[in-house]
């Protein structure tokens, strides 16, 4: 009988380009999602995109300049952020 140990994926580093959010995971995988999945990162400057920190021991990433959080699970499960609707005046 074999025992399977489930380990949640963890980010070790992140890079945001003009069209993608790319993450290196502790298990050796690299994943990417479209930049459009995060409207805050899409609207951010390159300097704001480069200022990030890991949260939850690598369960996600936080960008303090734009108050954006992205989880590894969200990236793997394909869950984009929805831009809030603005009310017409």
C-alpha positions in Angstrom: 0.0 0.0 0.0 1.3 3.5 -0.8 0.7 6.6 1.1 0.0 9.8 -0.9 0.9 13.1 0.8 -0.9 16.0 -0.6 1.2 19.2 -0.5 -0.3 22.5 -1.4 1.6 24.3 -4.2 3.9 27.1 -3.1 5.3 30.0 -5.1 9.1 30.7 -4.8 9.3 33.6 -7.3 7.0 35.6 -9.6 7.5 37.7 -12.7 4.9 39.9 -14.4 5.4 40.8 -18.1 3.3 43.0 -20.4 1.0 40.0 -21.0 1.6 37.3 -18.4 1.9 36.5 -14.7 4.5 33.8 -14.3 5.2 31.9 -11.1 7.9 29.4 -10.2 6.7 26.8 -7.7 8.6 25.0 -5.0 7.9 21.6 -6.7 9.8 22.7 -9.8 6.8 23.6 -12.0 6.5 27.0 -13.7 3.0 28.3 -14.4 1.6 31.4 -16.1 -1.7 33.0 -16.6 -2.7 36.0 -18.8 -2.1 39.4 -17.2 -5.7 40.3 -18.0 -6.7 37.9 -15.2 -5.6 40.7 -12.8 -7.0 44.0 -13.7 -5.0 45.7 -11.0 -1.7 44.3 -12.3 -2.9 45.1 -15.9 -3.3 48.8 -14.8 -0.1 48.9 -12.7 3.3 50.3 -13.7 6.3 48.0 -14.2 7.7 49.3 -10.9 4.4 48.4 -9.0 4.4 45.0 -10.7 8.0 44.3 -9.5 7.2 45.2 -5.9 5.7 41.9 -4.5 6.1 39.6 -1.5 5.1 36.1 -0.7 2.1 35.5 1.6 1.2 32.4 3.6 4.5 30.7 3.1 4.2 31.0 -0.6 0.5 30.1 -1.0 0.1 33.4 -2.7 1.6 36.7 -3.7 0.8 40.3 -2.5 1.6 43.5 -4.4 1.4 46.2 -1.7 1.5 49.2 -4.1 -1.8 48.2 -5.7 -3.3 46.0 -2.9 -3.5 42.9 -5.1 -3.3 39.3 -3.9 -3.1 36.2 -6.1 -3.1 32.7 -4.8 -1.3 29.8 -6.5 -4.5 27.8 -6.2 -6.4 30.5 -8.1 -3.8 30.5 -10.9 -3.9 26.7 -11.1 -7.7 26.5 -11.0 -8.1 29.3 -13.6 -9.9 31.9 -11.5 -9.4 35.4 -12.9 -10.2 38.6 -10.8 -13.3 40.4 -11.9 -13.1 44.1 -12.4 -15.8 45.8 -10.2 -18.5 47.6 -12.1 -18.6 51.3 -11.8 -21.9 53.1 -11.4 -22.9 55.6 -14.0 -23.4 59.1 -12.7 
